Structure formats: C-alpha cells, structure tokens
C-alpha cells in the first residue's frame, strides 16, 4: 500500500472513531448507573488491549498489516451496529472487551505500517506529517458530529460511523500490498 493511501485510511478511521468516542459516553449514561461501571467499561477496554498486543504483534508478521487493518475496519463496523442495542451494563462490558481487542489490532498495525514505510533518515518528519493529517481529520469529525447529534439520535451516529468504518475496510482491502521504502 502506498504511504499516502495509508494516511487517507488512517484519517478516515480516525474520523469514524472520533464520531463516536466522545459521544458514546452519552449512550453509556443511559445503560450504567454509576461511575464505577463507567470505570470498569474503560478498564476492560484498556486491559484487553494490553493483554492482546503480544499475540497481535506476532500474528501481524504472519498475516500482514493490510489484513489486520481490514479486520479492524469491518470489526468496528459490526460492533458499532450492535452498540446502540446494548441495554444492560454487561452488554457494554462485552462490547468494550471486543473493542479493546480491535483497538489493539489497529494501534499495532498502525505502528508496523509506519515502521515498514517511512525512511529512517526522515522518519520524524514523515510521522509528524502523518499525525497532522490524521489529527485534523479526527478534530473535524468531532466538531461536525457535535452538530449532527443535535439533529439525530446518538444511535444514528453509531450507524453512520459504522458505514464509514465498513467503507474504510473496502478502501484498504483494494490497495496494493505494503511496499517498504528503500532507504
């Protein structure tokens, strides 16, 4: 995959994630009834991610970054279709565990793609530009979604983000395999 295409992909998934993550707290408020439940929800997400990184890293070298990014995109698309249907706190806990695993897949794949594609001599500059574009996309998504939530339901935001994640899976699947830059 070309580096520019990877940046576009990461920008799109960053926008999708930014559409829901700041606002899914509102959805959780309707399910849980205490801050400790909210803490458990995020804790399960982080703990699942932490415990799965080693396995994912080993698997990434065999399966390839592109395959894992497709799994992440489509997994998130499916998960976001289910999230608005959660009405018990244990539903949220299970969804958070799956989201932790998917998040670890994305973070690990993001780092390996960057490690495999940037030139060593200009790695700081290239990664800096990468973060500019992906961060701008995420910021725009949060702002726009704030307005959308005023007109739509919280659940509809999940469905919209699901569509964008699904599209990103097709986008990354249709790219050429990762090409390592000679450097």
Secondary structure, 3 states (H helix, E strand, C coil): CCHHHHHHHHHHHHHHHHHHCCCHHHHHHHHCCCHHHHHHHHHHHHHHHHHHHHHHHHHHHHHCHHHHHHHHHHHHHHHHHHHCCCCCHHHHHHHHHHHHHHHHHHHHHHHHHHHHHCCHHHHHHHHHHHHHHHHHHHHHHHHHHHHHHHHCCHHHHHHHHHHHHHHHHHHHHCCCCCCCCCC
